[in-house]
């Protein structure tokens, strides 16, 4: 018998049903019952990781402490569980094939014909069990991207079939997330898409143990009975997942539906104590019953797709609940910033966050927005590229270096206040080669950020190639923009702040990646608090 139990979450009918949220919610309930639980995501695309994908294509790229560029679902896992993920928690087809091909070139399969079965499926099984074999977890939940029937998902489904057989009874289960659509013309919910989805799964040799049905309307008892009968699952294993006002409601909804109870029964695990969701529900209560509200502008170049800034938006929810305020995020496309936008939109905001990004598109708009908030004392937070733009804006408009720029935007700029990191200059491969993962930062005593963190040494996650150019540091600091956070090994400027301004902070790292329900990020908490103060003082 295996020591670690495995749960596989598959999807059918359509994508974007919320497998990641269901997986995270189930993990939260199992964790709240005292089981050590983790989640991993298997992505069927051939990119080695999401690091080279356009945010419009795939949403944000989430970075872990160990420097893995991963799927945004890992952000949900960390925010729900308050447990760090790693490279082992996200696997792509690209990484699987890369590994198998490298082994073939080294001669590990000498004499063998390398095939999808068994070589690719063996590699997938190995990756699935990596977290289970380290002895840290009682339960590993594996979310499989895409939908059953997709040609690219077939090796993963086959690997799960084999693994279920190898694990034996009560050591692995399959949860199938599907859609029960409502046809307004007929005035009823339809089960046929779910039946077909389950049938497709069974054709691959896998029986669904639990059905989680996404729906806009309540499932009647008759409909649940029908699904149980036609999909070959127990009646109590037909779980309703109705639309929620916030993703943070889903653990309670799954608790009410008894998902965790059914899972434990099928895995032959004791129920232990009832789930301890006291802190979770305190957060939910503050989130749903704010005492005030603030309007914060998010200036970025990918604002049409909210998933591009998923971690930032969730960090605002955590920080808003901590301050008992509702954070209304107003999206401002940096390419469309004009004097009219500055005076009629940004001027009315309580705070402005200039978002991360890559490339020169929309840069001048970001710089204009930063100039406006700096000159008008509106609270400002710049993240990664946002911090770099704050340095460029300050150099241009305070130091009067009109051609100050980043070599990312203009490789020939005579005044590169932001420049390519030295170790990046000979790099030709784009994927996985940036400064990635957790790096230490020493924070200057008595600085605003030191007060925010309540510490002089912090660790934050990075994802960038360009950095503050030390050659301009003395000049910029003398004019008033202080470098108050430095990497102890490289001297890299991590934090800039403007002491003459009520709240003006730029950080080279990504604080949003470390904000969770249990531990809202102090920088976001302080920024939202400053926005509330600004609003009251208007």
PyMOL commands that set and color helices and strands:
alter all, ss='L'
color gray80, all
select helices_A, chain A and resi 19-32+50-52+55-58+73-81+87-89+93-106+116-130+132-134+151-167+192-203+221-231+235-237+247-257+259-266+278-288+306-323+334-336+339-344+346-348+363-375+385-397+422-424+448-453+470-478+511-514+522-537
alter helices_A, ss='H'
color red, helices_A
select strands_A, chain A and resi 5-11+37-43+62-63+69-70+90-92+139-144+172-179+182-183+188-189+210-215+238-242+292-300+325-333+351-354+379-383+404-406+415-420+435-443+457-464+466-468+481-486+493-498+504-507
alter strands_A, ss='S'
color yellow, strands_A
deselect
rebuild
show_as cartoon
